[in-house]
Amino acid sequence: MPSEWHTQSAVQLTWPHEDTDWRPYLADITATYLCLVRAIAAYEPVIIAARDAESVCRLLSSELDGTLAARVVVYKCDNDDTWARDHGFVTLLDSTGDTGKARLMDFRFNGWGEKFPADKDNRINTTLHALGAFNGERCDADDFVLEGGSIESDGKGTILTTSQCLLAPHRNQPLTRHDIERQLKERLGADRVLWLDHGTLEGDDTDGHVDTIVRMAPDDTLLYVGCDDETDSHYADFALLEQQLQDLRTAEGKPYRLLRLPMPDAIYADGERLPATYANFLVVNGAVIVPTYAQEANDRKAMEVVSAAFNGYDVVGVDSRTIIRQHGSIHCLTMQYPEGVASFQGQCIRLV
């Protein structure tokens, strides 16, 4: 499994519509999606899966300039929700670099442990592959529940995950932690799995995806969310997370380079704390797209930390206050595909 900073061919988005949970603020999330498309397409192509493909094309054609529009393709595909990170393919690359031999792992997505309807989302990969969106072999892994947001890869054989998610109910019981680790190694071609046991955000309904708290970066770097406010309910658990990260070692037995992201000030909606996090950034070719929350000092600090981890990359902020109302952020909405995997062919609609 390549790292996220491996050269990419495209990023996938799954478009919201009025029959998703975005309905109460569909205009706001659509505006956020347009910002995301602009941010990503400035660096690489965008693949969009959309129930209402023609109307999405009309909207994008009216909102994007010709250069950006030329980098966007839309495929007609029904969906329950929009979290491409969790229903999208997890791509494995052949050691020879032959993208024709890429393995598109189609794991079962079951709504984060059967919390939400997911049958349509679980069929998106099959639909896109049949429409010709991707090169490589689709590998049916429907017998194993795994979401892309629950795993991180350094591209060198190490997978990072959390016990609170992968051992949560209604996923892969009765498999034990040992069983799941063996499955991850075999299915992802990994040498080892590092497990984190702390750091769940309030309002998170994924049972603790790793991409909300700790992210891998080049040169054996880990970016992680820290909490300085002793009155915050997260304080004790995130202190334990920090200690666990300090104890981790690379495959060569060295400590990781640790970079600490701030925790956003608490954001609430309808009396519920939302899982705002700066760890949920997206890496694209030459840039990192970072969630922001209209918190000037925190946003600036987070972007500085990300810049330190990804030397030479542009750092682009996108306001994510609407996204977190459905308990995710930028990384959760997106799935990247390595160079040569996205085909831009088949039954797609091009904007220009």
C-alpha positions in Angstrom: 0.0 0.0 0.0 1.7 3.2 -1.1 1.9 6.3 1.1 -0.4 9.1 0.4 2.5 11.3 -0.8 3.2 8.7 -3.6 2.6 10.4 -7.0 -1.1 10.4 -7.7 -3.3 10.1 -10.8 -6.5 11.6 -9.3 -8.6 12.1 -6.2 -12.2 10.8 -6.0 -15.1 12.7 -4.5 -18.6 11.3 -4.1 -21.1 14.1 -4.5 -23.9 15.0 -2.0 -27.5 15.2 -3.0 -30.9 15.9 -1.3 -31.4 12.3 -0.2 -28.2 12.2 1.8 -27.7 13.4 5.4 -26.5 16.7 3.9 -30.0 17.7 3.0 -30.5 20.4 5.8 -27.5 22.3 4.5 -27.1 21.0 1.0 -26.2 24.5 -0.4 -23.5 25.0 2.2 -21.9 21.6 1.6 -22.1 22.0 -2.2 -20.2 25.3 -1.9 -17.6 23.4 0.2 -17.3 20.7 -2.4 -16.7 23.4 -5.1 -13.9 24.8 -3.0 -12.5 21.3 -2.6 -12.7 20.6 -6.4 -10.9 23.9 -7.1 -8.2 23.1 -4.5 -7.5 19.6 -5.8 -7.9 20.3 -9.5 -5.2 23.0 -9.2 -2.7 20.1 -8.7 -4.2 17.0 -10.3 -7.4 15.5 -11.8 -10.6 14.9 -9.9 -13.0 11.9 -10.4 -16.5 12.5 -9.2 -19.1 9.8 -8.5 -22.6 11.5 -8.6 -26.1 10.2 -8.6 -27.2 13.2 -10.6 -24.2 13.3 -12.9 -25.7 15.7 -15.5 -26.7 18.3 -13.0 -23.3 18.1 -11.2 -21.6 18.6 -14.6 -23.7 21.7 -15.3 -22.9 23.1 -11.9 -19.2 22.5 -12.2 -19.0 23.8 -15.8 -20.5 27.1 -14.6 -18.3 27.4 -11.6 -14.8 26.3 -12.9 -12.6 28.0 -15.3 -11.5 26.0 -18.4 -8.1 24.8 -17.0 -9.7 23.3 -13.9 -12.8 22.0 -15.7 -10.5 20.0 -18.0 -9.2 18.1 -15.0 -12.6 16.9 -13.8 -14.6 13.8 -14.9 -18.0 12.7 -13.6 -19.4 9.2 -13.5 -23.0 8.4 -12.8 -23.2 6.4 -9.6 -25.9 6.2 -6.9 -24.8 6.8 -3.3 -26.1 6.7 0.3 -23.6 9.2 1.6 -20.4 10.9 0.5 -17.4 9.5 2.5 -15.1 8.4 -0.3 -12.3 7.6 2.0 -14.2 4.8 3.5 -16.1 3.3 0.6 -13.4 3.9 -2.0 -10.8 1.4 -3.3 -7.6 0.9 -1.2 -5.0 0.6 -3.9 -2.0 -1.7 -3.8 0.9 -1.3 -6.3 3.0 -4.1 -7.8 6.6 -3.9 -6.8 7.6 -3.6 -10.5 5.7 -0.4 -10.8 3.4 -1.8 -13.5 0.1 0.1 -12.9 -1.7 -2.5 -15.0 -1.0 -4.8 -12.1 -2.4 -2.5 -9.5 -4.8 -4.2 -7.1 -7.9 -2.3 -6.2 -9.0 -3.7 -2.9 -12.8 -3.5 -2.5 -13.3 -4.0 1.2 -16.8 -4.1 2.7 -18.1 -0.8 3.9 -21.0 -1.3 6.3 -21.7 2.2 7.6 -19.0 2.2 10.4 -20.3 -0.9 12.1 -23.9 -0.9 10.8 -24.7 2.6 12.2 -25.9 4.0 8.8 -27.3 2.7 5.5 -24.4 1.7 3.2 -25.6 -0.7 0.6 -25.4 1.8 -2.3 -22.0 3.1 -1.0 -20.7 -0.4 -0.8 -21.5 -0.8 -4.6 -19.8 2.4 -5.7 -16.4 0.7 -6.4 -18.0 -2.1 -8.5 -19.9 0.5 -10.5 -16.9 2.8 -11.1 -14.7 -0.1 -12.1 -17.4 -1.4 -14.5 -17.7 2.1 -16.0 -14.0 2.1 -16.8 -12.8 4.7 -14.2 -9.7 2.7 -13.1 -6.9 0.6 -14.5 -5.9 -2.4 -12.5 -7.6 -5.5 -11.1 -10.7 -5.1 -8.8 -10.1 -7.5 -5.9 -13.3 -8.5 -4.1 -12.6 -8.3 -0.4 -16.3 -8.1 0.7 -15.6 -10.7 3.4 -13.6 -8.1 5.4 -14.8 -4.8 6.8 -12.2 -2.1 6.4 -12.5 1.7 5.9 -9.8 3.7 4.3 -9.8 6.2 7.2 -8.9 3.5 9.6 -5.5 2.8 8.2 -2.3 4.8 7.3 0.6 3.5 5.3 4.2 4.8 5.1 4.7 3.1 1.8 7.5 1.0 3.3 5.5 -1.8 4.8 4.1 -0.3 8.0 0.4 0.2 8.6 -0.9 2.4 11.4 -4.3 1.9 12.9 -6.4 2.1 16.1 -7.7 -0.7 18.3 -10.8 1.2 19.1 -11.9 1.2 15.5 -10.8 -2.2 14.2 -12.0 -4.0 17.3 -15.3 -2.2 17.5 -18.6 -4.1 17.3 -20.3 -5.1 14.0 -17.2 -5.1 11.9 -15.1 -8.3 11.9 -16.2 -10.3 14.9 -15.3 -12.8 16.1 -11.8 -12.0 14.8 -9.3 -11.1 17.5 -6.7 -8.4 17.3 -4.1 -11.0 16.3 -6.5 -12.2 13.6 -7.1 -8.7 12.2 -3.4 -7.9 12.2 -2.7 -11.0 10.2 -5.5 -10.1 7.7 -4.0 -6.5 7.3 -0.6 -7.9 6.6 -1.8 -10.4 4.1 -4.4 -8.2 2.3 -2.3 -5.0 2.3 1.1 -6.5 1.7 2.4 -5.1 5.0 5.3 -6.2 7.1 4.0 -4.8 10.4 1.0 -3.1 12.0 1.3 -0.4 14.7 -1.8 -0.1 16.9 -2.9 3.0 18.8 -5.1 2.7 21.8 -6.0 6.3 22.6 -7.2 9.5 21.1 -10.9 9.2 20.1 -12.6 12.5 19.4 -16.0 13.4 20.8 -18.6 13.4 18.1 -16.7 10.8 16.0 -19.0 8.0 14.8 -16.3 6.0 13.1 -15.2 4.5 16.4 -11.9 6.3 16.2 -10.4 6.4 12.7 -6.7 7.0 12.7 -6.9 9.8 10.1 -8.6 12.0 12.7 -5.8 11.9 15.2 -2.4 10.7 13.7 -1.1 10.9 10.2 2.1 9.6 8.5 4.4 11.9 6.6 7.7 11.6 4.8 11.0 10.9 6.7 9.4 8.8 9.4 7.3 11.7 10.6 4.0 11.4 12.5 1.7 14.4 12.9 -0.7 14.0 15.8 -3.3 16.0 17.6 -2.4 17.3 21.0 -4.6 18.8 23.8 -3.2 21.5 26.1 -6.4 22.4 27.9 -6.7 20.4 31.2 -10.4 21.2 31.4 -11.1 19.6 28.0 -12.6 16.2 28.1 -10.0 15.0 25.6 -7.0 16.0 27.7 -6.2 12.7 29.6 -6.8 10.4 26.6 -4.7 12.5 24.2 -1.9 12.7 26.8 -1.9 8.9 26.7 -1.9 9.0 22.9 1.2 11.3 23.0 3.0 8.9 25.3 2.2 5.9 23.1 3.6 7.8 20.0 6.8 8.6 21.9 7.2 4.9 22.5 6.7 3.8 18.9 9.7 2.9 16.8 10.3 2.7 13.0 11.0 -0.5 11.2 14.7 0.3 11.8 14.2 0.7 15.5 14.4 4.5 15.7 11.9 7.0 17.3 9.5 8.7 15.0 9.8 12.4 14.3 6.7 13.7 16.1 5.0 17.0 15.1 2.1 18.2 17.3 -1.0 19.7 15.7 -3.2 21.9 17.8 -6.7 20.8 18.8 -9.3 23.2 17.5 -11.4 25.1 20.0 -14.6 23.2 20.6 -17.3 23.6 18.0 -20.9 22.6 18.8 -24.0 22.1 16.7 -27.4 21.3 18.3 -25.7 20.9 21.7 -23.3 18.3 20.3 -19.5 18.7 20.1 -18.3 18.1 16.6 -15.1 16.2 15.8 -13.0 19.1 14.4 -9.4 18.0 13.7 -6.5 19.3 11.8 -5.1 15.8 11.2 -7.8 15.1 8.5 -5.8 16.8 5.7 -5.4 15.5 2.2 -2.0 15.1 0.4 -2.1 15.7 -3.4 0.7 16.2 -5.9 2.7 19.1 -4.6 0.2 20.3 -2.0 -1.5 19.4 1.3 -5.1 20.5 1.7 -5.8 21.3 5.3 -9.1 21.7 7.1 -9.6 25.1 8.7 -12.3 26.2 11.2 -12.3 30.0 11.2 -9.9 30.0 14.2 -7.1 32.2 13.1 -4.4 31.2 15.6 -5.2 27.5 15.5 -5.6 27.4 11.7 -2.3 29.2 11.2 -0.4 26.9 13.6 -1.8 23.8 12.0 -0.8 24.9 8.6 2.7 25.7 9.9 3.0 22.2 11.4 1.8 20.6 8.2 4.3 22.6 6.2 7.1 21.5 8.4 6.1 17.8 7.7 5.8 18.2 3.9 8.8 20.3 2.9 8.3 21.9 -0.5 4.6 21.3 -0.7 2.0 24.1 -0.9 -0.3 24.2 2.1 -3.9 25.1 1.2 -6.6 25.7 3.7 -10.3 24.9 3.1 -13.0 25.9 5.5 -14.4 22.6 6.9 -17.0 23.9 9.4 -19.9 22.5 7.3 -18.1 19.1 6.7 -17.8 18.4 10.5 -21.5 18.8 10.9 -21.7 15.2 9.5 -18.7 14.2 11.7 -15.9 14.1 9.2 -13.5 16.4 7.4 -11.5 16.8 4.2 -9.6 13.5 4.2 -12.8 11.6 5.0 -14.5 13.0 1.8 -11.7 12.1 -0.5 -9.7 9.1 -1.8 -6.5 9.4 -3.8 -5.4 6.9 -6.5 -1.7 6.4 -7.4 -0.2 7.4 -10.7 -1.5 5.4 -13.6 -4.5 4.0 -11.8 -7.2 6.5 -12.8 -8.1 6.0 -16.4 -10.3 9.0 -17.3 -12.0 6.7 -19.8 -15.1 4.7 -20.1 -18.6 6.0 -19.5 -17.7 9.3 -17.9 -18.9 12.9 -18.6 -16.2 15.5 -19.3 -16.8 19.1 -18.4 -15.0 20.3 -21.5 
